Amino acid sequence: MGETDLLIITHRKAQEVDGVIDAVRAHGKSVERINLCQYPEDITYSWSAYKFGSLLQVGKASVGWFHNPGRYSIAQSLTGHGREIALRECDGFWEGIGLSIDCDWLNHPQSLILSSRKLSQIAMARRLEIKLPDTLVSNNSTEVADFFSRHKGAVAKSIANGYSVYGDEQVKLYSRYFDRLPDDIASGLRFSPMIFQKCIRKLNELRVTCIDRECFGLIADTSDLGDEDIDIRRLNYQNEQARFQGVVVPDDIKRSSLQLMDHFNLSYAGLDWIQDSDGEWYFLELNAMGAFKWSEIQGAGDITTALAKAILRRFENSFAVT
């Protein structure tokens, strides 16, 4: 494959990028799409520092977008330690590819790496004096138990994977509330640390999608949800549509969101906020590969067009987009 205008690294189920691709192609730009859900078993790629200085089979690109890549095609073929090694090697390959391609990225791969570190997000929000739930990251079961006791329960979440495996035990965690430290998590802490946060009884949850300096807001009414539904991702969105509506992002939340974007040198990201019963807003996390289509469907705004414009601006700052 030769040169392309836009290189998108994503996965086949990411239909939300189709509209962006169509808008970019409508302005005469070529697009190369790589679906990592087909790699490495169904498609192959090679890299050579002596050929192009980038991907041998993909060639060169003017602009790049590392969209949410999903998971690789390694499914039932490998299990156990072999699968873990293969996944790490694939991650290493594509991370290296991103860092080696000399193009104008919507989000530079280095920025994606830095911004994905939850501890860094928490530390920067603290430095910027953005409100956060009280947070402890630890593998010390005694200190974690004290944290639970002090707050009369806490929210537990993994640092990087969304789930943890301790021997034969598998613990899936987005964000789950426990009134006491579970025995399986307490025993598993000797293998790896976890994040624990004070539970904020939330009135609303807000997803802020930032594209360059533009912000789109989607609010969800969570006032009737119990502790077990602390993570809104556990809901069936289609059955819960009435909870969601597009909103104008409050000025203070917009300012704080853009401060975090600037620190991590990001042009696109989704930031999650919660509002307590007193109306106070707390920052939870930033996802530089966050999905946007649900926000758009529920009235947050034309995010697809905003993304297409952001990409087209990277070809030529004076390019007129209508």
KOLLOKOL-985096 format. One record per residue (C-alpha): chain; x, y, z. Coordinates in steps of 0.2 Angstrom, whole numbers, plus 5000, padded with zeros to 4 digits. Layout:
N
@mol:A; u:X; v:Y; w:Z
...
REM end
This chain:
322
@mol:A; u:5000; v:5000; w:5000
@mol:A; u:5006; v:5017; w:4996
@mol:A; u:5003; v:5034; w:5003
@mol:A; u:4986; v:5039; w:5011
@mol:A; u:4979; v:5055; w:5017
@mol:A; u:4971; v:5048; w:5033
@mol:A; u:4976; v:5033; w:5042
@mol:A; u:4963; v:5027; w:5055
@mol:A; u:4968; v:5012; w:5067
@mol:A; u:4952; v:5005; w:5075
@mol:A; u:4941; v:4990; w:5074
@mol:A; u:4927; v:4983; w:5063
@mol:A; u:4913; v:4986; w:5076
@mol:A; u:4917; v:5005; w:5077
@mol:A; u:4904; v:5010; w:5066
@mol:A; u:4904; v:5028; w:5073
@mol:A; u:4920; v:5032; w:5063
@mol:A; u:4911; v:5028; w:5046
@mol:A; u:4903; v:5045; w:5046
@mol:A; u:4919; v:5053; w:5049
@mol:A; u:4927; v:5043; w:5035
@mol:A; u:4913; v:5048; w:5023
@mol:A; u:4915; v:5067; w:5028
@mol:A; u:4934; v:5066; w:5025
@mol:A; u:4932; v:5057; w:5009
@mol:A; u:4919; v:5070; w:5003
@mol:A; u:4933; v:5083; w:5003
@mol:A; u:4944; v:5072; w:4992
@mol:A; u:4955; v:5064; w:5005
@mol:A; u:4960; v:5046; w:5004
@mol:A; u:4957; v:5035; w:5020
@mol:A; u:4966; v:5019; w:5025
@mol:A; u:4957; v:5010; w:5039
@mol:A; u:4965; v:4996; w:5049
@mol:A; u:4954; v:4985; w:5060
@mol:A; u:4965; v:4978; w:5074
@mol:A; u:4951; v:4965; w:5078
@mol:A; u:4958; v:4956; w:5063
@mol:A; u:4976; v:4956; w:5069
@mol:A; u:4986; v:4946; w:5070
@mol:A; u:4977; v:4930; w:5065
@mol:A; u:4967; v:4936; w:5050
@mol:A; u:4978; v:4950; w:5043
@mol:A; u:4997; v:4953; w:5044
@mol:A; u:5008; v:4969; w:5044
@mol:A; u:5027; v:4971; w:5043
@mol:A; u:5038; v:4986; w:5048
@mol:A; u:5055; v:4990; w:5042
@mol:A; u:5066; v:5005; w:5047
@mol:A; u:5075; v:5003; w:5031
@mol:A; u:5060; v:5004; w:5019
@mol:A; u:5049; v:5019; w:5023
@mol:A; u:5054; v:5022; w:5041
@mol:A; u:5036; v:5016; w:5045
@mol:A; u:5024; v:5002; w:5041
@mol:A; u:5030; v:4993; w:5025
@mol:A; u:5013; v:4987; w:5020
@mol:A; u:5003; v:5003; w:5026
@mol:A; u:5015; v:5015; w:5019
@mol:A; u:5014; v:5034; w:5024
@mol:A; u:5000; v:5045; w:5030
@mol:A; u:4998; v:5063; w:5032
@mol:A; u:4986; v:5063; w:5046
@mol:A; u:4983; v:5048; w:5059
@mol:A; u:4969; v:5044; w:5071
@mol:A; u:4972; v:5030; w:5083
@mol:A; u:4953; v:5027; w:5087
@mol:A; u:4948; v:5014; w:5100
@mol:A; u:4956; v:4998; w:5093
@mol:A; u:4946; v:4985; w:5103
@mol:A; u:4954; v:4969; w:5105
@mol:A; u:4965; v:4958; w:5094
@mol:A; u:4959; v:4942; w:5085
@mol:A; u:4968; v:4931; w:5097
@mol:A; u:4953; v:4922; w:5104
@mol:A; u:4952; v:4903; w:5107
@mol:A; u:4969; v:4899; w:5098
@mol:A; u:4979; v:4904; w:5113
@mol:A; u:4975; v:4903; w:5132
@mol:A; u:4985; v:4906; w:5148
@mol:A; u:5002; v:4913; w:5148
@mol:A; u:5005; v:4911; w:5129
@mol:A; u:4990; v:4922; w:5126
@mol:A; u:4996; v:4935; w:5138
@mol:A; u:5013; v:4936; w:5130
@mol:A; u:5005; v:4937; w:5113
@mol:A; u:4994; v:4951; w:5118
@mol:A; u:5008; v:4961; w:5126
@mol:A; u:5018; v:4958; w:5110
@mol:A; u:5004; v:4965; w:5099
@mol:A; u:5002; v:4980; w:5110
@mol:A; u:5021; v:4983; w:5109
@mol:A; u:5020; v:4982; w:5090
@mol:A; u:5006; v:4994; w:5088
@mol:A; u:5012; v:5006; w:5101
@mol:A; u:5029; v:5006; w:5092
@mol:A; u:5020; v:5008; w:5075
@mol:A; u:5011; v:5024; w:5081
@mol:A; u:5027; v:5031; w:5089
@mol:A; u:5036; v:5028; w:5073
@mol:A; u:5024; v:5035; w:5060
@mol:A; u:5029; v:5053; w:5056
@mol:A; u:5012; v:5061; w:5053
@mol:A; u:5000; v:5074; w:5061
@mol:A; u:4990; v:5063; w:5073
@mol:A; u:4973; v:5069; w:5080
@mol:A; u:4980; v:5062; w:5097
@mol:A; u:4999; v:5058; w:5096
@mol:A; u:5002; v:5040; w:5102
@mol:A; u:5013; v:5047; w:5115
@mol:A; u:4999; v:5058; w:5122
@mol:A; u:4988; v:5042; w:5122
@mol:A; u:5000; v:5033; w:5132
@mol:A; u:5003; v:5046; w:5145
@mol:A; u:4984; v:5051; w:5147
@mol:A; u:4979; v:5033; w:5149
@mol:A; u:4988; v:5032; w:5166
@mol:A; u:4974; v:5034; w:5179
@mol:A; u:4986; v:5039; w:5193
@mol:A; u:4993; v:5053; w:5182
@mol:A; u:4975; v:5059; w:5178
@mol:A; u:4971; v:5059; w:5197
@mol:A; u:4987; v:5068; w:5201
@mol:A; u:4985; v:5081; w:5188
@mol:A; u:4967; v:5085; w:5193
@mol:A; u:4973; v:5087; w:5210
@mol:A; u:4986; v:5099; w:5205
@mol:A; u:4974; v:5109; w:5195
@mol:A; u:4962; v:5110; w:5210
@mol:A; u:4949; v:5100; w:5202
@mol:A; u:4937; v:5091; w:5214
@mol:A; u:4940; v:5072; w:5215
@mol:A; u:4933; v:5058; w:5226
@mol:A; u:4945; v:5054; w:5240
@mol:A; u:4956; v:5041; w:5232
@mol:A; u:4968; v:5027; w:5238
@mol:A; u:4979; v:5016; w:5226
@mol:A; u:4987; v:5002; w:5236
@mol:A; u:4991; v:4983; w:5237
@mol:A; u:4991; v:4985; w:5256
@mol:A; u:4975; v:4976; w:5262
@mol:A; u:4976; v:4984; w:5280
@mol:A; u:4977; v:5001; w:5273
@mol:A; u:4963; v:4997; w:5261
@mol:A; u:4952; v:4990; w:5275
@mol:A; u:4955; v:5006; w:5285
@mol:A; u:4950; v:5016; w:5269
@mol:A; u:4934; v:5006; w:5268
@mol:A; u:4930; v:5009; w:5287
@mol:A; u:4934; v:5027; w:5286
@mol:A; u:4921; v:5030; w:5272
@mol:A; u:4909; v:5016; w:5277
@mol:A; u:4912; v:5008; w:5260
@mol:A; u:4921; v:5012; w:5244
@mol:A; u:4921; v:5010; w:5225
@mol:A; u:4934; v:4998; w:5218
@mol:A; u:4941; v:4999; w:5201
@mol:A; u:4956; v:4991; w:5192
@mol:A; u:4971; v:5002; w:5186
@mol:A; u:4972; v:4997; w:5168
@mol:A; u:4963; v:4981; w:5163
@mol:A; u:4945; v:4983; w:5168
@mol:A; u:4947; v:4965; w:5176
@mol:A; u:4959; v:4956; w:5187
@mol:A; u:4964; v:4938; w:5188
@mol:A; u:4972; v:4931; w:5204
@mol:A; u:4976; v:4912; w:5201
@mol:A; u:4959; v:4904; w:5198
@mol:A; u:4949; v:4919; w:5203
@mol:A; u:4943; v:4931; w:5190
@mol:A; u:4936; v:4948; w:5196
@mol:A; u:4928; v:4959; w:5183
@mol:A; u:4928; v:4978; w:5188
@mol:A; u:4923; v:4993; w:5180
@mol:A; u:4918; v:5003; w:5195
@mol:A; u:4909; v:4993; w:5209
@mol:A; u:4904; v:4999; w:5226
@mol:A; u:4907; v:4987; w:5241
@mol:A; u:4901; v:4991; w:5259
@mol:A; u:4916; v:4981; w:5265
@mol:A; u:4932; v:4975; w:5257
@mol:A; u:4928; v:4958; w:5249
@mol:A; u:4939; v:4944; w:5254
@mol:A; u:4944; v:4939; w:5236
@mol:A; u:4950; v:4957; w:5232
@mol:A; u:4959; v:4958; w:5249
@mol:A; u:4968; v:4942; w:5246
@mol:A; u:4972; v:4947; w:5228
@mol:A; u:4980; v:4963; w:5233
@mol:A; u:4996; v:4954; w:5236
@mol:A; u:4997; v:4951; w:5217
@mol:A; u:4993; v:4968; w:5211
@mol:A; u:4987; v:4985; w:5217
@mol:A; u:4969; v:4993; w:5214
@mol:A; u:4961; v:5010; w:5215
@mol:A; u:4948; v:5013; w:5229
@mol:A; u:4938; v:5029; w:5230
@mol:A; u:4925; v:5037; w:5242
@mol:A; u:4908; v:5033; w:5235
@mol:A; u:4899; v:5050; w:5229
@mol:A; u:4880; v:5048; w:5229
@mol:A; u:4878; v:5055; w:5212
@mol:A; u:4863; v:5065; w:5206
@mol:A; u:4869; v:5066; w:5188
@mol:A; u:4884; v:5059; w:5177
@mol:A; u:4891; v:5070; w:5163
@mol:A; u:4901; v:5064; w:5148
@mol:A; u:4911; v:5079; w:5140
@mol:A; u:4917; v:5076; w:5123
@mol:A; u:4931; v:5088; w:5119
@mol:A; u:4937; v:5091; w:5101
@mol:A; u:4951; v:5104; w:5099
@mol:A; u:4943; v:5118; w:5109
@mol:A; u:4925; v:5113; w:5107
@mol:A; u:4915; v:5103; w:5120
@mol:A; u:4899; v:5092; w:5119
@mol:A; u:4889; v:5087; w:5134
@mol:A; u:4878; v:5072; w:5138
@mol:A; u:4870; v:5071; w:5155
@mol:A; u:4863; v:5056; w:5163
@mol:A; u:4850; v:5056; w:5177
@mol:A; u:4857; v:5044; w:5190
@mol:A; u:4848; v:5050; w:5205
@mol:A; u:4838; v:5034; w:5207
@mol:A; u:4852; v:5021; w:5205
@mol:A; u:4858; v:5011; w:5219
@mol:A; u:4876; v:5008; w:5224
@mol:A; u:4877; v:4992; w:5214
@mol:A; u:4874; v:5002; w:5198
@mol:A; u:4888; v:5014; w:5202
@mol:A; u:4896; v:5012; w:5185
@mol:A; u:4883; v:5018; w:5171
@mol:A; u:4892; v:5007; w:5158
@mol:A; u:4883; v:4992; w:5167
@mol:A; u:4866; v:4999; w:5161
@mol:A; u:4857; v:4994; w:5145
@mol:A; u:4858; v:5010; w:5136
@mol:A; u:4844; v:5006; w:5124
@mol:A; u:4832; v:5003; w:5138
@mol:A; u:4838; v:5018; w:5148
@mol:A; u:4837; v:5031; w:5134
@mol:A; u:4826; v:5043; w:5145
@mol:A; u:4840; v:5046; w:5157
@mol:A; u:4851; v:5054; w:5144
@mol:A; u:4850; v:5071; w:5136
@mol:A; u:4862; v:5083; w:5127
@mol:A; u:4867; v:5098; w:5137
@mol:A; u:4878; v:5114; w:5136
@mol:A; u:4893; v:5110; w:5146
@mol:A; u:4894; v:5121; w:5162
@mol:A; u:4908; v:5134; w:5160
@mol:A; u:4918; v:5128; w:5175
@mol:A; u:4918; v:5110; w:5169
@mol:A; u:4922; v:5115; w:5151
@mol:A; u:4937; v:5125; w:5158
@mol:A; u:4943; v:5111; w:5169
@mol:A; u:4941; v:5098; w:5155
@mol:A; u:4951; v:5109; w:5143
@mol:A; u:4965; v:5111; w:5156
@mol:A; u:4966; v:5092; w:5157
@mol:A; u:4966; v:5091; w:5138
@mol:A; u:4980; v:5104; w:5137
@mol:A; u:4991; v:5095; w:5150
@mol:A; u:4991; v:5078; w:5141
@mol:A; u:4992; v:5087; w:5124
@mol:A; u:4976; v:5079; w:5118
@mol:A; u:4964; v:5085; w:5104
@mol:A; u:4950; v:5073; w:5107
@mol:A; u:4944; v:5064; w:5122
@mol:A; u:4929; v:5060; w:5133
@mol:A; u:4929; v:5065; w:5151
@mol:A; u:4918; v:5059; w:5165
@mol:A; u:4911; v:5069; w:5179
@mol:A; u:4898; v:5066; w:5192
@mol:A; u:4887; v:5078; w:5202
@mol:A; u:4882; v:5075; w:5220
@mol:A; u:4866; v:5080; w:5228
@mol:A; u:4873; v:5097; w:5233
@mol:A; u:4877; v:5101; w:5215
@mol:A; u:4895; v:5099; w:5217
@mol:A; u:4905; v:5091; w:5202
@mol:A; u:4919; v:5079; w:5204
@mol:A; u:4930; v:5073; w:5190
@mol:A; u:4932; v:5054; w:5188
@mol:A; u:4942; v:5050; w:5173
@mol:A; u:4948; v:5054; w:5155
@mol:A; u:4947; v:5042; w:5140
@mol:A; u:4957; v:5048; w:5125
@mol:A; u:4949; v:5034; w:5115
@mol:A; u:4931; v:5037; w:5121
@mol:A; u:4916; v:5032; w:5111
@mol:A; u:4905; v:5047; w:5105
@mol:A; u:4891; v:5040; w:5095
@mol:A; u:4879; v:5038; w:5110
@mol:A; u:4882; v:5056; w:5115
@mol:A; u:4878; v:5062; w:5097
@mol:A; u:4862; v:5051; w:5096
@mol:A; u:4856; v:5058; w:5112
@mol:A; u:4858; v:5076; w:5107
@mol:A; u:4875; v:5081; w:5113
@mol:A; u:4878; v:5089; w:5095
@mol:A; u:4886; v:5084; w:5079
@mol:A; u:4902; v:5076; w:5085
@mol:A; u:4905; v:5067; w:5069
@mol:A; u:4906; v:5083; w:5059
@mol:A; u:4917; v:5091; w:5072
@mol:A; u:4929; v:5077; w:5071
@mol:A; u:4930; v:5077; w:5052
@mol:A; u:4933; v:5096; w:5053
@mol:A; u:4947; v:5093; w:5066
@mol:A; u:4955; v:5080; w:5054
@mol:A; u:4953; v:5091; w:5039
@mol:A; u:4961; v:5106; w:5048
@mol:A; u:4977; v:5095; w:5050
@mol:A; u:4979; v:5094; w:5032
@mol:A; u:4979; v:5112; w:5029
@mol:A; u:4974; v:5125; w:5043
@mol:A; u:4966; v:5136; w:5030
@mol:A; u:4956; v:5122; w:5022
@mol:A; u:4938; v:5128; w:5021
@mol:A; u:4926; v:5116; w:5028
@mol:A; u:4907; v:5118; w:5026
REM end
